[in-house]
Amino acid sequence: MKKILFISMLLSFSIISACSDKEETPNVPNKPQEEQESKVLSKPQEEQESKVPSKPQEEQKTNEPNKSQEAHQSHENQQEPTKANKGNTVASLTQTSVLKNIKSQLNTNLPITLPKGLPISDGTFLTATTKSEVNQVEILFFESNKYLPINDPKLKNSKTATVIARLVVKQYKNAKEANEQIAFMNFSQNGGQEVYLGYNIKGYQDAGAGSLWTGWNEGRWAIETHTRTDNPEAGVKLAKHAVQFLETHMLPIPKQNGFTRLDVYKSGSLIVWQDENLVYTLDSIKEPLKALEITTAFYH
């Protein structure tokens, strides 16, 4: 009886222990199932991620059109100076180069001297027409609002360009014959009414036939202003301005003499000077002081 009771108790204890062990053991899925589920879940995620471009790739694609645009703009910027240079080519021609072109088109053996430059208005271009003969050349200087080549047919139209001055250089047989073309005079010896012109220079006035001249000498030059007898002060005023101008500017040195007439009424200014057997004549200059300015440009 005791044995039966002991066996029953032992069996009951075994059953209780077994139940207790079952409850404490966690429900852990086996490893193959875990791996399978992981693969199933990760695959769609990978595919989804592969469809979405990475940030660097997005930036690269976004920047590609900008690079193309920048290259296009860079190409345009490289072309723009070229276009500007083409437009400014003629504007860059200096008076020196224009005067060289004028001399090259004279087709003469005469040893003539051209001015270093001429007074032209701002924004205008210097040009000219030329004529050449065996013993004489003629140059008509113009200023134009746009570039015109030397001897351009358009220069025959007065609306296209404005005459600045005319220069004629003529060769004579000898210096004596050339000197005879110069109306040189010594005003102090000729007499006349004295007038002070400033800078210790005396002028001498002479009148006749409604005209009044005020003359003086500077070196080998005889210079006079012309006005009418009913406007005597204008001649003296112009003479004083001329004397003042020549204090800071040099006339070309004549060999042997030179003569200048400055007209108050801007119609008869004339400058003539001798260089051995060559005689230079400047005319067609309206402003009398500009005539002096052009003449001083021949000083070298």
Salt bridges, closest charged atoms under 4 A:
GLU76 OE2 - HIS72 NE2 3.07
GLU138 OE2 - ARG166 NH1 3.90
GLU194 OE1 - LYS202 NZ 3.70
GLU224 OE2 - ARG261 NE 3.05
ASP230 OD1 - ARG228 NE 3.90
ASP263 OD1 - HIS226 ND1 2.74
ASP283 OD2 - ARG166 NH2 2.83
GLU287 OE2 - LYS266 NZ 2.98
